[in-house]
Amino acid sequence: MTAPAVPGRVVAEFGTGYLATRVLTAERGYLWCRRPGHARPCPFTPVPDAVADAARAWTAHGSRVVLGAPGPTDLDNRRPDGAGTWRQYRVPAPYSLGHVLGNHAAAPLAWAALPRLLHQVGTVLRRVHTAFAGSPAPGGPPGAARVAGWLAGAPVTPAAGRLRREALARLGGTRMRRAGEWCADVAAGGTGERPVLLLGGVSLGSVIPSPGGDACTVLAGEELATGHAAFDLGWTVGELAEFRLLHFTGPAGGAAAEHCATAARALLSGYATAPDPDGPRHGPADTRPDLDAVARSAVLRILAHGVDYAAFVGWRDQLTEYLDVVAGLLDHPMGTIEGPPGAPAGRRTGPGTEEQ
């Protein structure tokens, strides 16, 4: 875990009711400071000492995992409970891959390098998943748990309740139950392989590219969990599929959509071909990811973004487009990787890519 750093000038600030982020200048690069949003139902997960020690080996081709360190208590003097809630990360850039996909013209080097960077992320995830014989993190991934709660009828805001009513009409009871079964499978750790330590789902908003696009930093430690190795991979694949199916649509978005598909394949290839510098270790014996499980996790990720947007940002009419796409993917989950047959066309005006 990195030692606390002295924050400098604020260069960006963004977030939702789930996660708040402040980016500051630092002596070398930037300091990302994050805390739970005001409506987040659970705190950041603690980082066991064993995980902090193992994380030093979670690197590949210059890319690495960085676990947050407790931030200074004066980062937020507007909240009486602000002390001790911030975590800070030393990184090379003030923007994430989520920002790059949202405006790739502003970061052409990182956009062009997206497949290479995600290949490195796949390799790093393999290091994480093989680090322990038994995961030191209690509990399953919070993202799947939030979706499960929403599916069960426990929306946390009126907008989330409205989205659930729309889902009942657009998805139908059979698909809703199917999504709930997939969430239950995630909570149970999957079947057929030993549960592993998860980063809790790697969000593109938590992957910070270097200015030259040759490496990246994965921010982690806020949602450590135990479960099926495919979950972490599927969370990233789902975000790429979301951009491809909901944002990069129509003739103008064809090249960008294919770039996202290439990046998803690179992530999976990086995981499958990751060399182990120390010889065989823990985790799944077969390095090839379970693509069916990855695809199911990816569908849950797309649904989670819609649910989280409604719960922690608010209602937008374009949320119904998420449901239309999810309906097709619940029938054909491999469409998150291969492209679903007859997928409905979304518009580029869907819910934004706010940090979650």
C-alpha positions as CSV (number, residue, x, y, z in Angstrom):
1,M,0.0,0.0,0.0
2,T,1.4,3.4,-0.9
3,A,2.3,5.9,1.8
4,P,0.2,9.0,2.2
5,A,1.3,11.9,0.0
6,V,1.0,15.7,0.4
7,P,-1.9,16.9,-1.8
8,G,-1.5,19.9,-4.1
9,R,-3.8,21.9,-6.4
10,V,-7.2,20.4,-7.2
11,V,-7.4,19.8,-11.0
12,A,-10.6,17.8,-11.2
13,E,-13.5,16.8,-9.0
14,F,-16.4,14.5,-9.9
15,G,-18.5,11.7,-8.6
16,T,-22.0,10.3,-7.7
17,G,-23.8,9.4,-4.5
18,Y,-21.8,6.2,-4.6
19,L,-18.2,7.5,-5.1
20,A,-16.6,10.9,-4.8
21,T,-13.3,11.6,-6.5
22,R,-10.9,14.6,-6.2
23,V,-7.7,14.7,-8.4
24,L,-4.8,16.9,-7.2
25,T,-1.4,17.6,-8.5
26,A,1.5,15.8,-6.7
27,E,5.3,15.9,-6.6
28,R,5.4,13.2,-9.3
29,G,2.2,12.9,-11.3
30,Y,-1.2,13.2,-9.6
31,L,-3.0,12.2,-6.5
32,W,-6.4,10.6,-6.8
33,C,-8.4,10.9,-3.6
34,R,-11.6,8.9,-3.3
35,R,-14.2,8.4,-0.6
36,P,-17.6,6.8,-0.4
37,G,-20.4,9.0,-1.8
38,H,-23.1,10.3,0.5
39,A,-25.6,7.6,-0.5
40,R,-23.2,4.6,-0.6
41,P,-24.7,1.8,1.4
42,C,-21.4,0.3,2.6
43,P,-17.9,1.6,3.4
44,F,-14.8,0.8,1.5
45,T,-13.5,-2.7,2.3
46,P,-10.5,-2.9,4.6
47,V,-7.2,-4.1,3.0
48,P,-5.7,-7.1,4.8
49,D,-2.0,-6.9,5.4
50,A,-1.5,-10.0,3.3
51,V,-3.1,-8.3,0.3
52,A,-1.0,-5.2,0.8
53,D,2.1,-7.3,0.8
54,A,1.1,-9.4,-2.2
55,A,0.1,-6.4,-4.3
56,R,3.8,-5.5,-4.8
57,A,3.9,-8.4,-7.3
58,W,0.8,-7.4,-9.2
59,T,2.6,-5.8,-12.2
60,A,2.9,-6.5,-15.9
61,H,4.9,-4.5,-18.5
62,G,4.9,-1.4,-16.3
63,S,1.2,-1.7,-15.4
64,R,0.3,-2.3,-11.8
65,V,-2.3,-2.4,-9.0
66,V,-2.2,0.4,-6.5
67,L,-4.1,0.0,-3.2
68,G,-5.3,3.2,-1.6
69,A,-3.6,4.7,1.4
70,P,-5.6,6.6,4.0
71,G,-5.7,10.3,3.0
72,P,-5.2,13.4,5.1
73,T,-8.1,14.4,7.3
74,D,-8.3,17.9,5.9
75,L,-9.2,16.9,2.3
76,D,-12.9,17.4,3.1
77,N,-13.9,19.9,5.8
78,R,-17.4,20.1,4.6
79,R,-18.5,16.8,6.1
80,P,-18.2,16.1,9.9
81,D,-17.6,12.5,9.1
82,G,-15.0,13.2,6.4
83,A,-11.9,12.3,8.5
84,G,-10.5,8.9,7.7
85,T,-12.9,8.1,4.8
86,W,-10.6,9.2,2.0
87,R,-8.1,6.9,0.2
88,Q,-5.4,8.3,-2.0
89,Y,-3.6,6.9,-5.0
90,R,-0.4,8.2,-6.7
91,V,-0.9,7.9,-10.5
92,P,0.6,9.3,-13.7
93,A,-2.4,11.1,-15.1
94,P,-5.5,13.2,-14.1
95,Y,-7.9,11.1,-16.2
96,S,-9.0,7.4,-16.4
97,L,-9.8,5.0,-19.3
98,G,-13.4,5.8,-18.6
99,H,-12.7,9.4,-19.5
100,V,-10.7,8.3,-22.5
101,L,-13.7,6.3,-23.9
102,G,-16.0,9.2,-23.2
103,N,-13.9,11.6,-25.2
104,H,-11.1,9.7,-27.0
105,A,-10.2,12.6,-29.1
106,A,-8.8,14.4,-26.0
107,A,-6.4,11.5,-25.2
108,P,-5.4,10.0,-28.6
109,L,-2.4,8.1,-27.3
110,A,-4.4,6.3,-24.6
111,W,-7.3,5.6,-27.0
112,A,-5.0,4.0,-29.5
113,A,-3.3,2.0,-26.8
114,L,-6.6,0.7,-25.3
115,P,-6.2,-2.9,-26.4
116,R,-2.5,-3.1,-25.3
117,L,-3.4,-1.5,-21.9
118,L,-6.2,-3.9,-21.3
119,H,-4.0,-6.9,-22.3
120,Q,-1.8,-5.7,-19.4
121,V,-4.7,-5.4,-17.1
122,G,-5.7,-9.0,-17.9
123,T,-2.2,-10.2,-17.0
124,V,-2.3,-8.2,-13.8
125,L,-5.7,-9.7,-12.9
126,R,-4.2,-13.2,-13.4
127,R,-1.5,-12.3,-10.8
128,V,-4.3,-11.2,-8.4
129,H,-6.4,-14.3,-8.8
130,T,-3.4,-16.7,-8.2
131,A,-2.0,-14.8,-5.2
132,F,-3.7,-16.9,-2.5
133,A,-4.8,-20.4,-1.9
134,G,-7.7,-19.1,0.0
135,S,-9.0,-15.5,-0.4
136,P,-8.4,-13.3,2.6
137,A,-11.4,-11.0,1.7
138,P,-14.8,-11.8,3.2
139,G,-18.0,-11.6,1.2
140,G,-18.9,-11.5,-2.5
141,P,-18.7,-8.6,-4.9
142,P,-20.8,-5.6,-3.8
143,G,-21.8,-4.7,-7.3
144,A,-23.7,-8.0,-7.9
145,A,-25.2,-7.6,-4.4
146,R,-26.6,-4.2,-5.3
147,V,-28.2,-5.5,-8.5
148,A,-29.6,-8.5,-6.5
149,G,-31.2,-6.2,-4.0
150,W,-32.8,-4.0,-6.7
151,L,-34.1,-7.1,-8.5
152,A,-35.6,-8.3,-5.2
153,G,-37.6,-5.0,-4.9
154,A,-35.4,-3.0,-2.6
155,P,-34.7,0.2,-4.7
156,V,-33.0,2.9,-2.6
157,T,-34.4,5.9,-4.4
158,P,-37.6,6.8,-6.3
159,A,-35.6,6.8,-9.6
160,A,-34.3,3.3,-8.9
161,G,-37.9,2.2,-8.1
162,R,-39.1,3.7,-11.4
163,L,-36.3,1.8,-13.2
164,R,-37.5,-1.4,-11.6
165,R,-41.0,-0.9,-12.8
166,E,-39.7,-0.2,-16.3
167,A,-37.6,-3.4,-16.1
168,L,-40.6,-5.5,-15.1
169,A,-42.4,-4.3,-18.2
170,R,-39.4,-4.5,-20.6
171,L,-37.5,-7.5,-19.3
172,G,-40.4,-9.6,-18.0
173,G,-40.4,-11.9,-15.0
174,T,-38.4,-14.7,-16.6
175,R,-35.4,-12.4,-17.5
176,M,-35.6,-10.7,-14.1
177,R,-35.4,-14.1,-12.4
178,R,-32.5,-15.1,-14.7
179,A,-30.6,-12.0,-13.7
180,G,-31.2,-12.8,-10.0
181,E,-29.9,-16.4,-10.5
182,W,-26.7,-15.0,-12.0
183,C,-26.3,-12.6,-9.0
184,A,-26.8,-15.6,-6.7
185,D,-24.2,-17.5,-8.5
186,V,-21.7,-14.6,-8.1
187,A,-22.5,-14.4,-4.4
188,A,-21.9,-18.2,-4.0
189,G,-18.5,-17.8,-5.7
190,G,-19.4,-19.7,-8.8
191,T,-19.1,-23.4,-9.4
192,G,-16.4,-25.7,-10.6
193,E,-13.4,-23.9,-9.3
194,R,-11.9,-22.5,-6.2
195,P,-13.0,-19.0,-5.2
196,V,-10.3,-16.4,-5.6
197,L,-9.5,-13.0,-4.3
198,L,-11.3,-10.4,-6.5
199,L,-10.6,-6.7,-6.9
200,G,-14.4,-6.5,-6.9
201,G,-14.8,-5.7,-10.5
202,V,-12.3,-3.6,-12.4
203,S,-14.0,-0.4,-13.6
204,L,-12.5,1.6,-16.6
205,G,-12.9,4.6,-14.3
206,S,-10.3,3.0,-12.0
207,V,-7.7,2.4,-14.7
208,I,-5.3,5.4,-15.1
209,P,-3.2,5.3,-18.3
210,S,0.3,6.8,-18.4
211,P,0.6,9.9,-20.6
212,G,2.3,8.0,-23.3
213,G,-0.2,5.1,-23.2
214,D,2.5,2.5,-22.6
215,A,1.3,1.4,-19.1
216,C,-1.5,1.9,-16.6
217,T,-2.4,1.9,-12.9
218,V,-5.4,0.0,-11.5
219,L,-6.9,1.6,-8.4
220,A,-8.1,-1.1,-6.1
221,G,-8.9,-2.1,-2.5
222,E,-12.3,-0.4,-2.1
223,E,-14.4,-3.5,-3.0
224,L,-12.2,-6.5,-2.3
225,A,-14.2,-9.7,-2.4
226,T,-14.1,-13.4,-2.9
227,G,-15.7,-15.2,-5.9
228,H,-15.4,-16.6,-9.4
229,A,-12.4,-15.3,-11.3
230,A,-14.6,-14.5,-14.2
231,F,-16.3,-11.7,-12.3
232,D,-13.4,-9.2,-12.4
233,L,-13.0,-9.8,-16.1
234,G,-16.7,-9.6,-16.9
235,W,-17.0,-6.3,-15.1
236,T,-14.5,-4.7,-17.5
237,V,-15.9,-6.6,-20.6
238,G,-19.3,-5.3,-19.6
239,E,-18.2,-1.7,-19.6
240,L,-16.6,-2.1,-23.0
241,A,-19.8,-3.7,-24.3
242,E,-21.8,-0.9,-22.9
243,F,-19.8,1.7,-24.9
244,R,-20.0,-0.5,-28.0
245,L,-23.8,-1.2,-27.8
246,L,-25.1,2.1,-26.3
247,H,-22.7,4.8,-27.2
248,F,-20.7,3.9,-30.3
249,T,-23.6,3.1,-32.5
250,G,-24.5,3.7,-36.1
251,P,-22.1,4.2,-39.0
252,A,-20.2,7.0,-37.2
253,G,-19.4,4.8,-34.2
254,G,-18.4,1.6,-36.1
255,A,-14.6,2.0,-35.8
256,A,-14.9,3.0,-32.1
257,A,-17.2,0.0,-31.4
258,E,-14.7,-2.4,-33.0
259,H,-11.9,-0.8,-31.0
260,C,-13.8,-1.7,-27.8
261,A,-14.4,-5.2,-29.0
262,T,-10.7,-5.6,-29.8
263,A,-9.9,-4.3,-26.3
264,A,-12.2,-6.8,-24.7
265,R,-10.5,-9.6,-26.5
266,A,-7.1,-8.3,-25.5
267,L,-8.1,-8.3,-21.8
268,L,-9.1,-11.9,-22.0
269,S,-6.0,-12.8,-24.0
270,G,-3.8,-11.1,-21.4
271,Y,-5.4,-13.2,-18.7
272,A,-5.2,-16.5,-20.6
273,T,-1.6,-16.1,-21.7
274,A,-0.2,-14.5,-18.5
275,P,3.1,-16.1,-17.5
276,D,3.7,-16.9,-13.9
277,P,7.2,-15.7,-13.0
278,D,7.3,-17.9,-9.9
279,G,5.9,-21.1,-11.4
280,P,2.5,-22.7,-10.8
281,R,0.6,-21.0,-8.0
282,H,-2.9,-20.9,-6.6
283,G,-6.2,-20.2,-8.4
284,P,-7.8,-21.8,-11.4
285,A,-5.5,-24.5,-12.9
286,D,-6.7,-23.5,-16.4
287,T,-5.7,-20.0,-17.3
288,R,-8.4,-19.7,-20.0
289,P,-11.3,-17.7,-18.5
290,D,-14.7,-19.2,-18.4
291,L,-16.3,-17.2,-21.2
292,D,-19.8,-18.0,-20.3
293,A,-19.3,-16.8,-16.7
294,V,-17.4,-13.7,-18.0
295,A,-20.4,-12.9,-20.3
296,R,-22.9,-13.3,-17.5
297,S,-20.8,-11.0,-15.3
298,A,-20.6,-8.5,-18.2
299,V,-24.4,-8.4,-18.5
300,L,-24.7,-7.8,-14.8
301,R,-22.2,-4.9,-15.1
302,I,-24.3,-3.2,-17.8
303,L,-27.4,-3.6,-15.6
304,A,-25.5,-2.4,-12.6
305,H,-24.6,0.8,-14.3
306,G,-28.2,1.6,-15.0
307,V,-29.3,0.7,-11.5
308,D,-26.4,2.7,-10.0
309,Y,-27.1,5.7,-12.2
310,A,-30.8,5.7,-11.1
311,A,-29.9,5.2,-7.4
312,F,-26.9,7.5,-7.1
313,V,-27.4,10.2,-9.8
314,G,-31.1,10.2,-10.8
315,W,-33.5,9.5,-13.6
316,R,-32.9,9.9,-17.3
317,D,-35.2,8.7,-20.0
318,Q,-32.3,7.0,-21.7
319,L,-32.1,4.5,-18.9
320,T,-34.8,2.5,-20.7
321,E,-32.3,2.0,-23.5
322,Y,-30.1,0.1,-21.0
323,L,-33.0,-2.2,-20.3
324,D,-33.6,-2.8,-24.0
325,V,-30.0,-3.8,-24.5
326,V,-29.9,-5.9,-21.3
327,A,-33.1,-7.7,-22.4
328,G,-31.3,-9.0,-25.5
329,L,-28.1,-9.8,-23.5
330,L,-30.0,-11.8,-20.9
331,D,-31.1,-14.0,-23.8
332,H,-27.7,-14.0,-25.5
333,P,-25.0,-13.1,-22.9
334,M,-22.1,-13.9,-25.2
335,G,-23.2,-10.8,-27.1
336,T,-21.1,-8.9,-24.6
337,I,-18.1,-10.5,-26.2
338,E,-19.2,-11.4,-29.7
339,G,-22.0,-8.9,-30.4
340,P,-25.7,-9.9,-29.9
341,P,-27.8,-10.7,-32.9
342,G,-30.3,-8.0,-33.6
343,A,-29.1,-5.8,-30.8
344,P,-31.2,-2.6,-30.4
345,A,-29.4,0.6,-31.4
346,G,-28.8,2.9,-28.6
347,R,-28.0,6.6,-28.8
348,R,-24.8,8.4,-27.7
349,T,-27.0,10.4,-25.2
350,G,-27.3,7.6,-22.7
351,P,-26.4,8.0,-19.0
352,G,-22.9,9.4,-18.7
353,T,-19.7,7.7,-17.5
354,E,-19.6,9.3,-14.1
355,E,-17.3,7.6,-11.6
356,Q,-19.2,5.0,-9.5
